[in-house]
């Protein structure tokens, strides 16, 4: 049975601004999360156009080397060589679709995220146009980037929206009543998970939904708190930033596979690529 949840995340910015902030933050957080041979490997990042439905935007393929980031009870039944997720994403902003697969699990594992973005207060009830039977099963979960708390292990004062003020955008800190002000937008993220393995299905599906919620919370707190870093950037600026980060990720993964940290020579080589 597919477990479906819709997460709604409100942000103090316009949909047009979020497009830049999202791309910038994905690249920066990928760099932060990659080390010792684990993290994000960017395989493709290129424009796409779908003749069937008219969607066009940016297509990416990534491999997430998860390794030690999974709990022991999951690693117990998955071979070490399969501890990675393959992601394909179509960013036709303001609509985005992401599909995650695992080669070892094949069709027994599906993980899909559909995102739609609106300049609203998060009260649209069916932005994903779900049929009545799916709408009935869907769970809605509001994520508050200022009030909901991240795990103490990853908490940083500089990434706490209740404490951070953007000087460039003149917004924040996000104290009580911030959602009554403009600009305000909502990310509507529909997450569908199915894990077909007897004895583990329900437990894994619930774990992945909880994991995704934690990821959404942490990431969108960063999008806001890094406002002064990306505010005013153009789409071209962000694409250039992504290219620089890809070179950095490649060096980190190669160094991790070799059991070493990137040397100064490699770092300088990466800088020259940039």
N, C-alpha and C positions, 0 to 999 in steps of 0.2 A: 504493500500500500504506500502510495506517495504521500509524504508529509509536506504540507504546504503552509507557509507563513508569509504574511505581508508585513514588512517592517517599514515604518514611516518615520523619517528623520527630518526634523525642521532645522533650518539654518538661517542666520541673519544676513542673507545676501540674495541677489537676484539669480534666476536660472542662468542668465548669460554669464554672470560672474563665476558661478559654480563650475561651469565647463572648464575654465582655466584652472581653478583651484583643485578640481578633481584630478586632472591630468598631471599637474605639478606634484600633488601630494602622493599619487600612486608611484611616480618615479622616485621621489625622495624616500618614501617609506620602504620601497623595494631595496634601495641601496642600504638603508639602515638594518633591514632584516636579513641581509645576505652576508654570510661569513662562514669560514671553515667548511666550505664545500656545500653548504646548505643555503637555501634562499630561492631567488628568482632568476631564471634564465630566459631572456627574451629571444625567441626564435624568429618571429616576424613582426613587423610594425609598418603597415602600408595602407594606402587608400583602397577602398572597395566600393563597388556599385553593384547592387542586385537588380538585374533586369526584371525579375518576376514581380517584386513588390515595390520597386522604386527606391528602396533604402540605399543610402550611400553615406560613407563616413570613413572611419579608420578601423582596420582589421588588425588584431594582434593574436599571436600565438606565444604562449609562455609555458615553461615547465617549472613547477614548484617542487623543489627538493625539500621535503618536509622532515624526513629522518627523525631526529630526537624530539620534534615538536608534537608528535602524536603520543597519546597515553599508552602505557605498556600493554593494556588489555587489547588494544587494536593491533599493535605491532606483533602480538603473540600469534596471530593467525595470518599475517601478511608477510611474505618473504622480504628480506632487506632490499632486494633489487627492485621491488615494487613500491617503495616508499616515496613516490612522487605523483603529482597530479598534473595532467595536461590540460591547459586552458585555451579555449578559443573564444574570442570576444569580438562582437560587432558593435562599434560605438557610432550609432547614427543619431547622435545627440539632438534632441533631448530623450530619445529612446536608446537604450543599450541592452544587449543580450550577451550573457556569459555562460558558457557550457564547460563544465569540468568533467574530466574522465580519468580513469585509471586503467592503464593497459592490462594489468593483471586481472582486474575484475571484469573488464569488457562491458557487455550490455547489462550486467548485474548491478552496475552502479551508475546512477545519473544524478547530476547536481546542476541545476539551472537557475540563473538569476536574471530576472527581467526588471529593468529599472526605467521609470518614467519620472520626469521632473516638471514641477509646476510652481508658478508664483502664487501659492495659496497657503492656507492654514492647516492642510493635512486632513481635511474632512470629506474629500471625495471618496465615495464608497466603492466604486468599481472602475478605477482608471485602467485596469488591465483587461477590461471587457471579458471577464470570466463568465462562463455559462452558469445557470442557476445551481447545478449540482456541485460544481467546483467552488462557487461562491459560498455555498453552505458549509463546506469543509474548511475553507480558509480561516486561519487565525490572524488577527491584526495585533501588532505589537508596536506601540509608540516608543521611540528612543529619544530621550532628552539629553542632549550633549552637555548641558550645564548641570543638571541634577543627578543623572545616572552616574554611578561611580565605576571607574575601571579597576581592575585588579591592582592591589597595592604594589605588586612586583613591577608593574609597568607604569605606575603613576609618576608624572613629572609636573612640577608647578608650572613650568613654561608651556605645558600642554593642557592646562586646566582653564576652560572657557570662563569659569566663574572668577578667574583672577587676571586673565589676559585682556588687554585693550589693544586694538589696532589703531596705530597712530595715522597710518596712511588712509584707511577707510573711515576713521573716526567712529568706530563701533566697539561696544563692550566696555568693561567686562559684562558678561551675561548674567545679570542679577534678576531677581524676581520681576516678572512682567515683561521680559525682553521679547517674548513672542507676540506682544500686543503692538510692537513697533514695526515700521517698514525700514528696509526691505525684509521680506520673509518668503521663504520658499520651502517646498517639501520634496524629499526624495522618496518615492514609493517603490520599494524593492520587494518583488515577489520571488521567494526562494522555494524551490521544489526539490526535494531530496528523496531518492529511493535507493535502498541498499538491500539487494536480494541475497541474503545469506542466512540460512536457518539458524535460529538461536541468537543472532546478533542484530537482526534487522531493526527492531524498534530502538534498541540502545544506541546503535550507530547513528540512525537518523536524528534522534533527539540530541546526541552529542554534536553533530554537525550543525544543526540549527542553533544551538547555544553558542557554538564556536563562531558561527557567522554573525550572530548578534553582537558578541564581544568585539569582533573585528570591525563591524560597522560603527560601533560606539567609539572605539579608539581612533579609527580612521577619520571620522567626521569631526571629532574634537581637534584632530591635527589640522584638518582643512581650515577650520576657523582660526586656530592659534597660529598658523603659518600665513595668515592673511597678508602681513606686511612683506612677506617674501615673494608672493606671486601677484599681489594686487597691482594692476597696471600692465601686466605682461600681455602680449598678443599670442595668438595661436601659434604663430611662427616661432616666437620666443620659447614656447613650451616644447615644441617639436625639437628644437635645438637642444634644449635641456634634457629631453628624453634620450637623444643620441649620446650625449655626454655620460649619462647615467648607465646606458647599455654597455659602454666601454668599461666603466667601473665595475659593473656586475660581472662581466666576462673575466676580468682579472681576478676578482675575489673568488669566483667559482673554480677557476683553474688553479689558483694558489691553494685552495682548500683541498682539491683532489690530490695535489702533490704533497699535502701535509705541511704547508708553509704559509706564512703571511705574505702578501704582495711586497716585493722588494721596492726600493726607491727607484731602481731602473724601470721596473714595470709601471710604477706610478707615474714616472715621467713620460713613459711611452703612452700611457693612457691619456695624459694631459695633451700630448702632441696630437693624438687622434681627435681630441676635442677641438 
